[in-house]
Amino acid sequence: LGAVVLVDTRRIDDSWYAIDRLEHHGTPFIVACNDFGGPVRAGAAVREALDLDPDVPLVDCDARSRESAKEVLITLVRHVQARYATAAGAGRELV
């Protein structure tokens, strides 16, 4: 199980609550920056603004595009698989 936080970089503060809840509950997640046609913020600036851990994937997307949405979901699945593989390899309990 995991989540996608869809971020509008024009209203980045609106994403804080979702990220806080996911981190609090230990839910794996990725952040997808949706292209709304406005100014594009660099990934590093978004990562810093959201105070994301380096291991949280950050991807650009266009939620209107089926192919882009598919790539976001593939990134999420790979992230979740990697996280659980790491936990299993370290002998930690999987939640």
C-alpha positions, 0 to 999 in steps of 0.5 A, a space after each residue: 500500500 502506498 500513496 501519491 501526493 499530487 502537488 500543485 506547485 502554485 499552492 505547495 503549502 496545501 500539500 503539507 497536511 497530506 505528507 504529514 499524515 502519511 509520514 506519521 502513519 509510516 505510509 510509503 508515498 511519492 510526490 507528483 508535481 502536476 503541470 498546470 501550465 503555470 511556472 515550473 519549480 525545480 525539483 530541488 526547490 519543491 523537495 526543499 519546500 516540502 522538506 522531503 526525505 531524500 528517499 521520497 521519489 519526486 516526479 513531474 506529471 500531467 494528471 490529464 495524461 493517461 501515460 503520465 498518470 501511468 508512469 506516476 503509478 509505476 513509480 509508486 509501485 517500484 518505491 513500495 516494492 523497494 521499501 518492503 524489500 529493504 525492510 524484509 532484508 533487514 529483518 524488520 516487521 512489515 506493517 
